[in-house]
Amino acid sequence: AIPVLGYLSDRFSRKAVIIPALILYGSGGLLAGAAAAWFSSAYTWILAGRIMQGIGAAGTAPIAMALTGDLFKGGEQSKVLGLVEASNGLGKVISPIIGSLFALLFWYAAFFAFPIFCAISVLLTIFFVKEKKAKKEPPPVGKYVKGLLSVFKTEGRWLFVAYLTGATCLFTLFGILFYISDILEKEHQIDGVLKGGILAIPLLFMTTTSYITGSKIGKNMKLMKTLIILGLLLMTISFSVLVFFKALVPFFSVLVFSSIGTGLALPCINSFITGSVPTD
C-alpha cells in the first residue's frame, strides 16, 4: 500500500492521506479488539483488523518522511529526519512496556488502545501540521510511473542498496527482539512489564543514536556513507559474537552495539533517499 498512498499524497496532500490512514489504523484495532472480546471466529477477524492496520500504517510514517522532505531542506532536513527516526524508535522503546501494562487488564486490551492513540494523533495532525501548497500539479499516473522508472534507471544501483540496507537493519532488529522475547519467557521466566523494560534497552540505544546521528550529518554524503558502513560493521560483529553468550547481562552488552549500528545507519539512509532524488 505504501507506493499507492505515496502517489495519492502527491496527488492530493500529505494530510489528506495521513488522517484517513490514522482513522483506518484505529478502526483496525477496534475491530481486532471487538473480535477477541465478542466474536466466535475471533482469529479471522483479528487478522482482518491487523490487515486494516497494515494499510493504515502505510499512510503514516512513510508519508511523514515525505512531509519532512517538503517542509525542510539542507542540513535542517537531515536533523528533522533523524528526529522522525528517533520518535519512531521511541515508539518501539515504550511500546513493549505500555503493551505489557495493557495486557495486565486482559490480553487484547492493547487493541482497544489503538483508537485512543490514533484519535490523539488525528487531532494533533489537523491542528499542528501546516503543509506548504504544491507549486505545480503532480503528474498523471502514467507520467508518474514513467518518471519513477527513469529514476531507477539512472539512480537504481545505489537506491536498491539503500533499500536493502534499511530492510536488513529492520529485519535483524525485529528478528532479535522476537528472539529475546521468546528466550526471556521460556528460559528466564521473565514476563510482563519487566520483560517490556528489558526489550526497551536495545531500542533506547538505537533511538538515542538515531537522534544524535540525524542532528550531526547535515548534507555530508561522504559522512553518511561512512556511518552506514560503520553501522553495518557494528551489527555484523555484534550478531557474530552473540552466539557465544547465553547469560543476560553479557548478551545485552554485546547486543547494544548492533542497536547503535542500526541507529547510525537508518537516519543516513533516509537522508540519502530524500536528499539525493529531486522532489518531483
C-alpha positions in Angstrom: 0.0 0.0 0.0 3.0 2.4 0.6 3.7 3.2 -3.1 -0.1 3.8 -3.8 -0.6 6.0 -0.8 2.7 7.8 -1.6 1.3 8.7 -5.0 -2.1 9.8 -3.5 -0.2 12.1 -1.1 1.5 13.7 -4.0 -1.8 14.0 -5.9 -3.8 15.5 -3.1 -1.9 16.4 0.1 0.1 14.7 2.9 -2.6 15.4 5.5 -5.3 14.1 3.1 -3.6 10.7 3.3 -2.3 10.7 6.9 -5.6 11.5 8.6 -7.7 8.7 6.9 -4.8 6.3 7.4 -4.8 7.0 11.1 -8.5 6.5 11.3 -8.2 3.2 9.4 -5.4 2.2 11.8 -7.5 2.9 14.8 -10.6 1.2 13.3 -8.5 -1.9 12.6 -7.5 -2.0 16.3 -11.1 -1.6 17.3 -12.2 -4.5 15.0 -9.4 -6.8 16.4 -10.3 -5.9 20.0 -14.0 -6.5 19.4 -13.3 -9.8 17.7 -11.2 -11.0 20.6 -13.9 -10.0 23.1 -17.1 -11.0 21.4 -16.7 -12.8 18.0 -16.8 -16.6 17.8 -14.4 -16.8 14.8 -12.0 -14.4 16.5 -8.8 -15.3 14.7 -10.1 -14.4 11.2 -11.5 -11.1 12.4 -8.3 -10.2 14.4 -6.3 -10.9 11.2 -8.7 -8.7 9.2 -8.2 -5.9 11.8 -4.5 -6.2 11.5 -4.6 -6.1 7.7 -6.6 -2.8 8.0 -3.8 -1.6 10.4 -1.1 -2.6 7.9 -2.8 -0.5 5.2 -3.2 2.4 7.7 0.4 2.2 8.8 1.4 2.6 5.1 -0.1 6.1 5.2 1.6 7.3 8.3 5.4 7.0 8.9 6.4 6.9 5.1 4.2 10.0 4.4 5.6 11.8 7.5 9.1 11.3 5.9 7.8 12.8 2.6 6.2 15.7 4.5 9.6 16.3 6.2 11.2 16.4 2.8 8.6 19.0 1.7 9.0 21.3 4.8 12.7 21.2 5.4 15.8 21.5 3.2 19.6 21.0 3.6 21.1 20.2 6.9 17.8 21.0 8.7 16.1 18.2 6.8 18.6 15.6 8.0 18.2 16.8 11.5 14.4 16.5 11.4 14.6 13.2 9.6 16.8 12.0 12.5 14.1 13.2 14.9 11.5 11.3 12.9 13.6 8.1 13.1 14.2 8.8 16.8 10.5 9.3 17.5 9.8 6.1 15.5 12.4 4.3 17.7 10.9 5.9 20.9 7.6 4.3 20.0 9.4 0.9 19.8 11.1 1.6 23.2 7.9 2.3 25.1 5.5 0.0 23.3 6.7 -3.2 25.0 6.2 -1.6 28.4 2.8 0.0 27.6 1.7 -3.1 25.8 2.5 -5.3 28.8 0.7 -2.9 31.2 -2.4 -3.1 29.0 -2.1 -6.9 28.9 -2.4 -7.0 32.7 -6.0 -5.9 32.2 -6.8 -8.6 29.6 -4.7 -9.9 26.7 -6.4 -8.0 23.9 -6.6 -4.6 25.8 -3.8 -3.2 23.5 -6.2 -3.4 20.5 -8.6 -1.0 22.2 -5.7 1.4 23.0 -5.0 1.9 19.3 -8.1 4.0 18.6 -7.3 6.3 21.5 -3.7 6.9 20.4 -4.9 7.4 16.8 -7.6 9.9 17.8 -5.0 12.0 19.6 -2.7 11.8 16.5 -5.5 12.8 14.2 -6.3 15.9 16.3 -2.6 16.9 16.5 -2.2 16.5 12.8 -5.3 18.6 12.0 -4.3 21.5 14.2 -0.5 21.5 14.3 0.8 20.2 10.9 1.0 23.0 8.4 1.6 22.0 4.8 3.2 24.0 2.0 1.0 24.4 -1.1 2.3 22.5 -4.1 3.9 24.8 -6.7 2.6 22.7 -9.5 0.1 19.9 -10.2 1.5 16.4 -9.7 1.9 14.3 -12.9 -0.8 11.9 -14.1 -0.3 8.2 -13.2 1.3 7.2 -16.5 3.9 10.0 -16.3 4.5 9.3 -12.6 5.3 5.7 -13.2 7.5 6.6 -16.2 9.3 9.1 -14.1 9.8 6.6 -11.3 11.2 4.0 -13.8 13.6 6.7 -15.1 14.8 7.4 -11.6 15.5 3.8 -11.0 17.3 3.6 -14.4 19.7 6.4 -13.5 19.8 6.0 -9.7 18.8 2.4 -9.3 22.1 0.9 -8.2 22.5 2.9 -5.1 18.8 3.1 -4.3 18.5 -0.7 -4.2 21.5 -0.8 -2.0 19.9 1.8 0.3 16.6 -0.1 0.4 18.4 -3.4 1.1 20.4 -1.8 3.9 17.2 -0.4 5.5 15.5 -3.7 5.2 18.4 -5.6 6.7 18.5 -3.1 9.7 14.8 -3.6 10.5 14.8 -7.3 9.7 17.5 -8.0 12.2 16.2 -5.6 14.7 12.7 -7.2 14.9 14.1 -10.6 14.5 16.4 -10.2 17.6 13.5 -8.6 19.6 11.2 -11.6 18.9 14.0 -14.0 19.8 14.8 -12.2 23.1 11.1 -12.0 24.0 10.9 -15.8 23.5 14.1 -16.5 25.5 13.1 -14.2 28.4 9.8 -16.1 28.8 11.0 -19.7 28.2 14.5 -19.8 29.7 14.4 -17.0 32.3 10.7 -16.9 33.3 10.6 -13.1 32.8 7.3 -11.7 31.6 5.1 -8.6 31.8 6.4 -5.2 32.5 9.9 -6.4 33.4 10.2 -8.1 30.0 9.0 -4.9 28.3 11.6 -2.9 30.2 14.4 -5.3 29.1 13.3 -5.3 25.5 13.4 -1.5 25.6 17.1 -1.4 26.4 18.5 -2.1 22.9 15.8 0.2 21.4 16.7 3.0 23.7 20.3 2.9 22.4 19.1 2.8 18.8 16.8 5.8 19.3 19.4 7.9 21.1 22.0 7.1 18.3 19.4 7.9 15.6 18.7 11.3 17.1 22.4 12.2 17.5 23.2 11.0 14.0 20.4 12.9 12.4 21.5 16.1 14.2 25.1 15.8 13.1 25.2 14.6 9.5 23.8 17.7 7.7 24.1 17.0 4.0 27.5 15.4 4.2 27.1 12.4 1.8 30.6 11.1 2.5 30.0 11.1 6.2 26.6 9.4 5.7 28.2 6.6 3.7 30.9 6.2 6.3 28.3 5.9 9.1 26.2 3.4 7.2 29.2 1.2 6.7 30.3 1.6 10.3 26.7 0.8 11.4 26.6 -2.4 9.3 30.0 -3.4 10.6 28.9 -2.9 14.2 25.7 -5.0 13.5 27.7 -7.8 11.8 30.3 -8.0 14.7 27.6 -7.9 17.4 25.4 -10.6 15.8 28.5 -12.8 15.1 29.7 -12.6 18.8 26.1 -13.0 20.3 26.2 -16.8 19.6 28.9 -17.2 22.3 26.7 -15.6 25.1 23.7 -17.1 27.0 23.8 -15.1 30.2 21.5 -12.0 30.0 24.0 -9.2 31.0 26.8 -10.2 28.6 24.3 -10.9 25.9 22.7 -7.4 26.2 26.1 -5.7 26.5 27.0 -7.1 23.0 23.6 -6.6 21.6 23.8 -2.8 22.4 26.5 -2.5 19.6 24.0 -3.8 17.0 21.4 -1.2 18.2 24.0 1.6 17.9 24.8 0.3 14.4 21.1 0.4 13.4 20.8 3.9 14.9 23.8 5.1 12.8 22.5 3.6 9.5 18.8 4.4 9.4 18.8 8.3 9.5 21.6 8.3 6.9 19.6 6.1 4.6 16.5 8.3 5.0 18.6 11.4 4.2 20.3 9.7 1.3 17.0 9.0 -0.4 15.1 12.2 0.4 18.1 14.4 -0.3 19.6 12.8 -3.5 16.5 12.5 -5.6 14.6 15.5 -7.0 11.3 16.3 -5.3 9.2 15.6 -8.4 
